[in-house]
Amino acid sequence: MCNFMGNERWVSKFDNVFHDEFSSSEPTPWVIKGSRRVAGTVRTAGGNGFTAGNVTFLTVHEAG
């Protein structure tokens, strides 16, 4: 399991119908199309891989 920050840990404990799917997911790189630069990571559940999902947690690198 990855090293969670506080907000991500809270979301992973949140009781909803996608809890098991979200809790077992791992963050995947969020890549900017044009530059192919990794801008952060995303974890999602409930979107069948086609949308942001019903439960999504996004981290943004170098956000300030």
PDB file with SEQRES, HELIX, SHEET and CRYST1 records, atoms N, CA, C and O in Angstrom:
SEQRES   1 A   64  MET CYS ASN PHE MET GLY ASN GLU ARG TRP VAL SER LYS          
SEQRES   2 A   64  PHE ASP ASN VAL PHE HIS ASP GLU PHE SER SER SER GLU          
SEQRES   3 A   64  PRO THR PRO TRP VAL ILE LYS GLY SER ARG ARG VAL ALA          
SEQRES   4 A   64  GLY THR VAL ARG THR ALA GLY GLY ASN GLY PHE THR ALA          
SEQRES   5 A   64  GLY ASN VAL THR PHE LEU THR VAL HIS GLU ALA GLY              
HELIX    1 AA1 GLY A    6  LYS A   13  1                                   8    
HELIX    2 AA2 HIS A   19  SER A   24  1                                   6    
SHEET    1 AA1 3 THR A  28  VAL A  31  0                                        
SHEET    2 AA1 3 VAL A  38  ALA A  45 -1                                        
SHEET    3 AA1 3 VAL A  55  VAL A  60 -1                                        
CRYST1    1.000    1.000    1.000  90.00  90.00  90.00 P 1           1          
ATOM      1  N   MET A   1       0.844  -1.184   0.000  1.00  0.00           N  
ATOM      2  CA  MET A   1       0.000   0.000   0.000  1.00  0.00           C  
ATOM      3  C   MET A   1       0.883   1.238   0.000  1.00  0.00           C  
ATOM      4  O   MET A   1       1.974   1.232   0.569  1.00  0.00           O  
ATOM      5  N   CYS A   2       0.407   2.292  -0.638  1.00  0.00           N  
ATOM      6  CA  CYS A   2       1.202   3.515  -0.751  1.00  0.00           C  
ATOM      7  C   CYS A   2       1.182   4.314   0.551  1.00  0.00           C  
ATOM      8  O   CYS A   2       0.388   4.037   1.451  1.00  0.00           O  
ATOM      9  N   ASN A   3       2.046   5.285   0.635  1.00  0.00           N  
ATOM     10  CA  ASN A   3       2.139   6.173   1.785  1.00  0.00           C  
ATOM     11  C   ASN A   3       1.107   7.290   1.625  1.00  0.00           C  
ATOM     12  O   ASN A   3       1.282   8.183   0.796  1.00  0.00           O  
ATOM     13  N   PHE A   4       0.046   7.243   2.407  1.00  0.00           N  
ATOM     14  CA  PHE A   4      -1.060   8.194   2.283  1.00  0.00           C  
ATOM     15  C   PHE A   4      -0.782   9.492   3.011  1.00  0.00           C  
ATOM     16  O   PHE A   4      -0.132   9.502   4.056  1.00  0.00           O  
ATOM     17  N   MET A   5      -1.275  10.586   2.457  1.00  0.00           N  
ATOM     18  CA  MET A   5      -1.344  11.831   3.203  1.00  0.00           C  
ATOM     19  C   MET A   5      -2.709  11.866   3.893  1.00  0.00           C  
ATOM     20  O   MET A   5      -3.567  11.047   3.564  1.00  0.00           O  
ATOM     21  N   GLY A   6      -2.936  12.761   4.813  1.00  0.00           N  
ATOM     22  CA  GLY A   6      -4.152  12.775   5.611  1.00  0.00           C  
ATOM     23  C   GLY A   6      -5.443  12.822   4.822  1.00  0.00           C  
ATOM     24  O   GLY A   6      -6.371  12.073   5.126  1.00  0.00           O  
ATOM     25  N   ASN A   7      -5.532  13.686   3.812  1.00  0.00           N  
ATOM     26  CA  ASN A   7      -6.769  13.805   3.043  1.00  0.00           C  
ATOM     27  C   ASN A   7      -7.066  12.539   2.255  1.00  0.00           C  
ATOM     28  O   ASN A   7      -8.219  12.115   2.175  1.00  0.00           O  
ATOM     29  N   GLU A   8      -6.055  11.940   1.681  1.00  0.00           N  
ATOM     30  CA  GLU A   8      -6.251  10.715   0.918  1.00  0.00           C  
ATOM     31  C   GLU A   8      -6.677   9.570   1.842  1.00  0.00           C  
ATOM     32  O   GLU A   8      -7.508   8.740   1.472  1.00  0.00           O  
ATOM     33  N   ARG A   9      -6.113   9.536   3.021  1.00  0.00           N  
ATOM     34  CA  ARG A   9      -6.502   8.511   4.004  1.00  0.00           C  
ATOM     35  C   ARG A   9      -7.979   8.678   4.370  1.00  0.00           C  
ATOM     36  O   ARG A   9      -8.703   7.688   4.480  1.00  0.00           O  
ATOM     37  N   TRP A  10      -8.429   9.914   4.558  1.00  0.00           N  
ATOM     38  CA  TRP A  10      -9.832  10.173   4.887  1.00  0.00           C  
ATOM     39  C   TRP A  10     -10.739   9.689   3.758  1.00  0.00           C  
ATOM     40  O   TRP A  10     -11.744   9.026   4.014  1.00  0.00           O  
ATOM     41  N   VAL A  11     -10.392  10.014   2.509  1.00  0.00           N  
ATOM     42  CA  VAL A  11     -11.206   9.592   1.363  1.00  0.00           C  
ATOM     43  C   VAL A  11     -11.238   8.070   1.268  1.00  0.00           C  
ATOM     44  O   VAL A  11     -12.278   7.501   0.936  1.00  0.00           O  
ATOM     45  N   SER A  12     -10.122   7.398   1.551  1.00  0.00           N  
ATOM     46  CA  SER A  12     -10.088   5.934   1.454  1.00  0.00           C  
ATOM     47  C   SER A  12     -10.930   5.271   2.548  1.00  0.00           C  
ATOM     48  O   SER A  12     -11.318   4.112   2.406  1.00  0.00           O  
ATOM     49  N   LYS A  13     -11.214   5.988   3.630  1.00  0.00           N  
ATOM     50  CA  LYS A  13     -12.062   5.458   4.715  1.00  0.00           C  
ATOM     51  C   LYS A  13     -13.527   5.843   4.552  1.00  0.00           C  
ATOM     52  O   LYS A  13     -14.388   5.316   5.257  1.00  0.00           O  
ATOM     53  N   PHE A  14     -13.817   6.758   3.630  1.00  0.00           N  
ATOM     54  CA  PHE A  14     -15.165   7.268   3.418  1.00  0.00           C  
ATOM     55  C   PHE A  14     -16.116   6.130   3.047  1.00  0.00           C  
ATOM     56  O   PHE A  14     -15.835   5.365   2.125  1.00  0.00           O  
ATOM     57  N   ASP A  15     -17.239   6.016   3.759  1.00  0.00           N  
ATOM     58  CA  ASP A  15     -18.199   4.934   3.547  1.00  0.00           C  
ATOM     59  C   ASP A  15     -19.115   5.254   2.366  1.00  0.00           C  
ATOM     60  O   ASP A  15     -19.922   6.181   2.434  1.00  0.00           O  
ATOM     61  N   ASN A  16     -18.986   4.483   1.283  1.00  0.00           N  
ATOM     62  CA  ASN A  16     -19.829   4.647   0.111  1.00  0.00           C  
ATOM     63  C   ASN A  16     -19.823   3.339  -0.678  1.00  0.00           C  
ATOM     64  O   ASN A  16     -19.076   2.421  -0.339  1.00  0.00           O  
ATOM     65  N   VAL A  17     -20.631   3.244  -1.707  1.00  0.00           N  
ATOM     66  CA  VAL A  17     -20.747   1.987  -2.456  1.00  0.00           C  
ATOM     67  C   VAL A  17     -19.472   1.644  -3.218  1.00  0.00           C  
ATOM     68  O   VAL A  17     -19.317   0.500  -3.645  1.00  0.00           O  
ATOM     69  N   PHE A  18     -18.558   2.588  -3.403  1.00  0.00           N  
ATOM     70  CA  PHE A  18     -17.309   2.344  -4.118  1.00  0.00           C  
ATOM     71  C   PHE A  18     -16.119   2.175  -3.174  1.00  0.00           C  
ATOM     72  O   PHE A  18     -14.973   2.163  -3.624  1.00  0.00           O  
ATOM     73  N   HIS A  19     -16.378   2.043  -1.873  1.00  0.00           N  
ATOM     74  CA  HIS A  19     -15.325   1.968  -0.869  1.00  0.00           C  
ATOM     75  C   HIS A  19     -14.304   0.869  -1.173  1.00  0.00           C  
ATOM     76  O   HIS A  19     -13.102   1.134  -1.189  1.00  0.00           O  
ATOM     77  N   ASP A  20     -14.761  -0.339  -1.409  1.00  0.00           N  
ATOM     78  CA  ASP A  20     -13.833  -1.460  -1.637  1.00  0.00           C  
ATOM     79  C   ASP A  20     -12.992  -1.244  -2.890  1.00  0.00           C  
ATOM     80  O   ASP A  20     -11.788  -1.503  -2.885  1.00  0.00           O  
ATOM     81  N   GLU A  21     -13.621  -0.771  -3.959  1.00  0.00           N  
ATOM     82  CA  GLU A  21     -12.900  -0.524  -5.206  1.00  0.00           C  
ATOM     83  C   GLU A  21     -11.849   0.573  -5.015  1.00  0.00           C  
ATOM     84  O   GLU A  21     -10.713   0.424  -5.466  1.00  0.00           O  
ATOM     85  N   PHE A  22     -12.218   1.670  -4.352  1.00  0.00           N  
ATOM     86  CA  PHE A  22     -11.285   2.766  -4.137  1.00  0.00           C  
ATOM     87  C   PHE A  22     -10.154   2.353  -3.208  1.00  0.00           C  
ATOM     88  O   PHE A  22      -8.991   2.663  -3.467  1.00  0.00           O  
ATOM     89  N   SER A  23     -10.487   1.658  -2.129  1.00  0.00           N  
ATOM     90  CA  SER A  23      -9.483   1.258  -1.143  1.00  0.00           C  
ATOM     91  C   SER A  23      -8.439   0.318  -1.726  1.00  0.00           C  
ATOM     92  O   SER A  23      -7.289   0.324  -1.288  1.00  0.00           O  
ATOM     93  N   SER A  24      -8.823  -0.485  -2.704  1.00  0.00           N  
ATOM     94  CA  SER A  24      -7.870  -1.428  -3.296  1.00  0.00           C  
ATOM     95  C   SER A  24      -7.131  -0.838  -4.497  1.00  0.00           C  
ATOM     96  O   SER A  24      -6.228  -1.475  -5.041  1.00  0.00           O  
ATOM     97  N   SER A  25      -7.505   0.375  -4.915  1.00  0.00           N  
ATOM     98  CA  SER A  25      -6.841   0.985  -6.076  1.00  0.00           C  
ATOM     99  C   SER A  25      -5.517   1.620  -5.669  1.00  0.00           C  
ATOM    100  O   SER A  25      -5.302   1.968  -4.508  1.00  0.00           O  
ATOM    101  N   GLU A  26      -4.651   1.760  -6.642  1.00  0.00           N  
ATOM    102  CA  GLU A  26      -3.364   2.426  -6.449  1.00  0.00           C  
ATOM    103  C   GLU A  26      -3.356   3.705  -7.277  1.00  0.00           C  
ATOM    104  O   GLU A  26      -4.007   3.767  -8.320  1.00  0.00           O  
ATOM    105  N   PRO A  27      -2.633   4.721  -6.829  1.00  0.00           N  
ATOM    106  CA  PRO A  27      -2.531   5.945  -7.624  1.00  0.00           C  
ATOM    107  C   PRO A  27      -1.867   5.666  -8.973  1.00  0.00           C  
ATOM    108  O   PRO A  27      -0.907   4.899  -9.052  1.00  0.00           O  
ATOM    109  N   THR A  28      -2.378   6.284 -10.017  1.00  0.00           N  
ATOM    110  CA  THR A  28      -1.770   6.174 -11.342  1.00  0.00           C  
ATOM    111  C   THR A  28      -1.320   7.562 -11.784  1.00  0.00           C  
ATOM    112  O   THR A  28      -1.910   8.562 -11.374  1.00  0.00           O  
ATOM    113  N   PRO A  29      -0.287   7.634 -12.610  1.00  0.00           N  
ATOM    114  CA  PRO A  29       0.206   8.937 -13.037  1.00  0.00           C  
ATOM    115  C   PRO A  29      -0.850   9.712 -13.824  1.00  0.00           C  
ATOM    116  O   PRO A  29      -1.596   9.145 -14.622  1.00  0.00           O  
ATOM    117  N   TRP A  30      -0.893  11.003 -13.583  1.00  0.00           N  
ATOM    118  CA  TRP A  30      -1.752  11.929 -14.325  1.00  0.00           C  
ATOM    119  C   TRP A  30      -0.808  12.683 -15.255  1.00  0.00           C  
ATOM    120  O   TRP A  30       0.014  13.480 -14.803  1.00  0.00           O  
ATOM    121  N   VAL A  31      -0.931  12.428 -16.560  1.00  0.00           N  
ATOM    122  CA  VAL A  31       0.020  12.942 -17.546  1.00  0.00           C  
ATOM    123  C   VAL A  31      -0.634  14.020 -18.407  1.00  0.00           C  
ATOM    124  O   VAL A  31      -1.758  13.854 -18.879  1.00  0.00           O  
ATOM    125  N   ILE A  32       0.085  15.128 -18.605  1.00  0.00           N  
ATOM    126  CA  ILE A  32      -0.383  16.199 -19.485  1.00  0.00           C  
ATOM    127  C   ILE A  32      -0.120  15.769 -20.919  1.00  0.00           C  
ATOM    128  O   ILE A  32       1.013  15.440 -21.271  1.00  0.00           O  
ATOM    129  N   LYS A  33      -1.162  15.769 -21.752  1.00  0.00           N  
ATOM    130  CA  LYS A  33      -1.058  15.238 -23.118  1.00  0.00           C  
ATOM    131  C   LYS A  33       0.056  15.859 -23.947  1.00  0.00           C  
ATOM    132  O   LYS A  33       0.903  15.133 -24.468  1.00  0.00           O  
ATOM    133  N   GLY A  34       0.080  17.161 -24.080  1.00  0.00           N  
ATOM    134  CA  GLY A  34       1.036  17.822 -24.966  1.00  0.00           C  
ATOM    135  C   GLY A  34       2.486  17.613 -24.578  1.00  0.00           C  
ATOM    136  O   GLY A  34       3.323  17.297 -25.423  1.00  0.00           O  
ATOM    137  N   SER A  35       2.783  17.790 -23.297  1.00  0.00           N  
ATOM    138  CA  SER A  35       4.172  17.706 -22.848  1.00  0.00           C  
ATOM    139  C   SER A  35       4.550  16.312 -22.347  1.00  0.00           C  
ATOM    140  O   SER A  35       5.728  16.005 -22.166  1.00  0.00           O  
ATOM    141  N   ARG A  36       3.546  15.483 -22.129  1.00  0.00           N  
ATOM    142  CA  ARG A  36       3.739  14.139 -21.559  1.00  0.00           C  
ATOM    143  C   ARG A  36       4.398  14.187 -20.181  1.00  0.00           C  
ATOM    144  O   ARG A  36       4.996  13.210 -19.731  1.00  0.00           O  
ATOM    145  N   ARG A  37       4.280  15.325 -19.531  1.00  0.00           N  
ATOM    146  CA  ARG A  37       4.835  15.527 -18.193  1.00  0.00           C  
ATOM    147  C   ARG A  37       3.866  14.969 -17.149  1.00  0.00           C  
ATOM    148  O   ARG A  37       2.654  15.144 -17.270  1.00  0.00           O  
ATOM    149  N   VAL A  38       4.392  14.305 -16.136  1.00  0.00           N  
ATOM    150  CA  VAL A  38       3.557  13.804 -15.050  1.00  0.00           C  
ATOM    151  C   VAL A  38       3.235  14.976 -14.131  1.00  0.00           C  
ATOM    152  O   VAL A  38       4.123  15.553 -13.504  1.00  0.00           O  
ATOM    153  N   ALA A  39       1.954  15.315 -14.060  1.00  0.00           N  
ATOM    154  CA  ALA A  39       1.508  16.466 -13.279  1.00  0.00           C  
ATOM    155  C   ALA A  39       1.048  16.075 -11.884  1.00  0.00           C  
ATOM    156  O   ALA A  39       0.869  16.942 -11.028  1.00  0.00           O  
ATOM    157  N   GLY A  40       0.853  14.782 -11.641  1.00  0.00           N  
ATOM    158  CA  GLY A  40       0.386  14.318 -10.343  1.00  0.00           C  
ATOM    159  C   GLY A  40      -0.043  12.869 -10.433  1.00  0.00           C  
ATOM    160  O   GLY A  40       0.410  12.123 -11.300  1.00  0.00           O  
ATOM    161  N   THR A  41      -0.928  12.480  -9.519  1.00  0.00           N  
ATOM    162  CA  THR A  41      -1.473  11.123  -9.512  1.00  0.00           C  
ATOM    163  C   THR A  41      -2.979  11.191  -9.318  1.00  0.00           C  
ATOM    164  O   THR A  41      -3.508  12.186  -8.824  1.00  0.00           O  
ATOM    165  N   VAL A  42      -3.660  10.128  -9.708  1.00  0.00           N  
ATOM    166  CA  VAL A  42      -5.107  10.056  -9.555  1.00  0.00           C  
ATOM    167  C   VAL A  42      -5.494   8.652  -9.100  1.00  0.00           C  
ATOM    168  O   VAL A  42      -4.951   7.656  -9.580  1.00  0.00           O  
ATOM    169  N   ARG A  43      -6.435   8.591  -8.175  1.00  0.00           N  
ATOM    170  CA  ARG A  43      -7.074   7.332  -7.750  1.00  0.00           C  
ATOM    171  C   ARG A  43      -8.557   7.521  -7.965  1.00  0.00           C  
ATOM    172  O   ARG A  43      -9.101   8.574  -7.635  1.00  0.00           O  
ATOM    173  N   THR A  44      -9.222   6.518  -8.514  1.00  0.00           N  
ATOM    174  CA  THR A  44     -10.635   6.674  -8.804  1.00  0.00           C  
ATOM    175  C   THR A  44     -11.371   5.347  -8.646  1.00  0.00           C  
ATOM    176  O   THR A  44     -10.769   4.275  -8.709  1.00  0.00           O  
ATOM    177  N   ALA A  45     -12.666   5.437  -8.443  1.00  0.00           N  
ATOM    178  CA  ALA A  45     -13.525   4.256  -8.351  1.00  0.00           C  
ATOM    179  C   ALA A  45     -14.903   4.625  -8.876  1.00  0.00           C  
ATOM    180  O   ALA A  45     -15.378   5.740  -8.660  1.00  0.00           O  
ATOM    181  N   GLY A  46     -15.538   3.696  -9.561  1.00  0.00           N  
ATOM    182  CA  GLY A  46     -16.907   3.892 -10.010  1.00  0.00           C  
ATOM    183  C   GLY A  46     -17.071   4.470 -11.391  1.00  0.00           C  
ATOM    184  O   GLY A  46     -18.202   4.735 -11.796  1.00  0.00           O  
ATOM    185  N   GLY A  47     -16.014   4.679 -12.132  1.00  0.00           N  
ATOM    186  CA  GLY A  47     -16.142   5.267 -13.458  1.00  0.00           C  
ATOM    187  C   GLY A  47     -15.908   4.288 -14.583  1.00  0.00           C  
ATOM    188  O   GLY A  47     -15.932   4.675 -15.751  1.00  0.00           O  
ATOM    189  N   ASN A  48     -15.684   3.029 -14.261  1.00  0.00           N  
ATOM    190  CA  ASN A  48     -15.408   1.985 -15.261  1.00  0.00           C  
ATOM    191  C   ASN A  48     -14.242   2.340 -16.173  1.00  0.00           C  
ATOM    192  O   ASN A  48     -14.177   1.864 -17.307  1.00  0.00           O  
ATOM    193  N   GLY A  49     -13.313   3.177 -15.688  1.00  0.00           N  
ATOM    194  CA  GLY A  49     -12.144   3.547 -16.461  1.00  0.00           C  
ATOM    195  C   GLY A  49     -12.383   4.578 -17.543  1.00  0.00           C  
ATOM    196  O   GLY A  49     -11.452   4.934 -18.265  1.00  0.00           O  
ATOM    197  N   PHE A  50     -13.616   5.073 -17.677  1.00  0.00           N  
ATOM    198  CA  PHE A  50     -13.944   6.015 -18.753  1.00  0.00           C  
ATOM    199  C   PHE A  50     -14.156   7.445 -18.273  1.00  0.00           C  
ATOM    200  O   PHE A  50     -14.137   8.375 -19.079  1.00  0.00           O  
ATOM    201  N   THR A  51     -14.357   7.632 -16.978  1.00  0.00           N  
ATOM    202  CA  THR A  51     -14.596   8.964 -16.433  1.00  0.00           C  
ATOM    203  C   THR A  51     -13.741   9.152 -15.191  1.00  0.00           C  
ATOM    204  O   THR A  51     -12.997   8.255 -14.794  1.00  0.00           O  
ATOM    205  N   ALA A  52     -13.852  10.311 -14.589  1.00  0.00           N  
ATOM    206  CA  ALA A  52     -13.127  10.562 -13.342  1.00  0.00           C  
ATOM    207  C   ALA A  52     -13.628   9.648 -12.238  1.00  0.00           C  
ATOM    208  O   ALA A  52     -12.928   9.439 -11.247  1.00  0.00           O  
ATOM    209  N   GLY A  53     -14.818   9.103 -12.390  1.00  0.00           N  
ATOM    210  CA  GLY A  53     -15.363   8.185 -11.391  1.00  0.00           C  
ATOM    211  C   GLY A  53     -16.266   8.881 -10.398  1.00  0.00           C  
ATOM    212  O   GLY A  53     -16.391  10.106 -10.383  1.00  0.00           O  
ATOM    213  N   ASN A  54     -16.883   8.078  -9.582  1.00  0.00           N  
ATOM    214  CA  ASN A  54     -17.781   8.598  -8.565  1.00  0.00           C  
ATOM    215  C   ASN A  54     -17.027   9.024  -7.317  1.00  0.00           C  
ATOM    216  O   ASN A  54     -17.480   9.896  -6.575  1.00  0.00           O  
ATOM    217  N   VAL A  55     -15.867   8.401  -7.087  1.00  0.00           N  
ATOM    218  CA  VAL A  55     -14.962   8.800  -5.994  1.00  0.00           C  
ATOM    219  C   VAL A  55     -13.597   8.970  -6.632  1.00  0.00           C  
ATOM    220  O   VAL A  55     -13.052   8.024  -7.200  1.00  0.00           O  
ATOM    221  N   THR A  56     -13.042  10.170  -6.543  1.00  0.00           N  
ATOM    222  CA  THR A  56     -11.739  10.452  -7.167  1.00  0.00           C  
ATOM    223  C   THR A  56     -10.885  11.255  -6.211  1.00  0.00           C  
ATOM    224  O   THR A  56     -11.367  12.179  -5.555  1.00  0.00           O  
ATOM    225  N   PHE A  57      -9.604  10.897  -6.134  1.00  0.00           N  
ATOM    226  CA  PHE A  57      -8.648  11.677  -5.362  1.00  0.00           C  
ATOM    227  C   PHE A  57      -7.480  12.004  -6.269  1.00  0.00           C  
ATOM    228  O   PHE A  57      -6.853  11.104  -6.829  1.00  0.00           O  
ATOM    229  N   LEU A  58      -7.183  13.281  -6.416  1.00  0.00           N  
ATOM    230  CA  LEU A  58      -6.146  13.751  -7.319  1.00  0.00           C  
ATOM    231  C   LEU A  58      -5.082  14.500  -6.525  1.00  0.00           C  
ATOM    232  O   LEU A  58      -5.401  15.339  -5.683  1.00  0.00           O  
ATOM    233  N   THR A  59      -3.823  14.194  -6.795  1.00  0.00           N  
ATOM    234  CA  THR A  59      -2.738  14.989  -6.237  1.00  0.00           C  
ATOM    235  C   THR A  59      -2.080  15.736  -7.386  1.00  0.00           C  
ATOM    236  O   THR A  59      -1.965  15.208  -8.493  1.00  0.00           O  
ATOM    237  N   VAL A  60      -1.650  16.963  -7.122  1.00  0.00           N  
ATOM    238  CA  VAL A  60      -1.019  17.787  -8.141  1.00  0.00           C  
ATOM    239  C   VAL A  60       0.406  18.086  -7.690  1.00  0.00           C  
ATOM    240  O   VAL A  60       0.602  18.687  -6.634  1.00  0.00           O  
ATOM    241  N   HIS A  61       1.391  17.682  -8.461  1.00  0.00           N  
ATOM    242  CA  HIS A  61       2.794  17.951  -8.144  1.00  0.00           C  
ATOM    243  C   HIS A  61       3.095  19.427  -8.334  1.00  0.00           C  
ATOM    244  O   HIS A  61       2.569  20.065  -9.246  1.00  0.00           O  
ATOM    245  N   GLU A  62       3.942  19.966  -7.471  1.00  0.00           N  
ATOM    246  CA  GLU A  62       4.395  21.355  -7.556  1.00  0.00           C  
ATOM    247  C   GLU A  62       3.232  22.356  -7.552  1.00  0.00           C  
ATOM    248  O   GLU A  62       3.258  23.351  -8.276  1.00  0.00           O  
ATOM    249  N   ALA A  63       2.230  22.083  -6.741  1.00  0.00           N  
ATOM    250  CA  ALA A  63       1.050  22.949  -6.698  1.00  0.00           C  
ATOM    251  C   ALA A  63       1.261  24.194  -5.846  1.00  0.00           C  
ATOM    252  O   ALA A  63       0.463  25.130  -5.899  1.00  0.00           O  
ATOM    253  N   GLY A  64       2.315  24.204  -5.076  1.00  0.00           N  
ATOM    254  CA  GLY A  64       2.609  25.419  -4.318  1.00  0.00           C  
ATOM    255  C   GLY A  64       2.426  25.346  -2.866  1.00  0.00           C  
ATOM    256  O   GLY A  64       2.655  26.332  -2.165  1.00  0.00           O  
TER     257      GLY A  64                                                      
END                                                                             
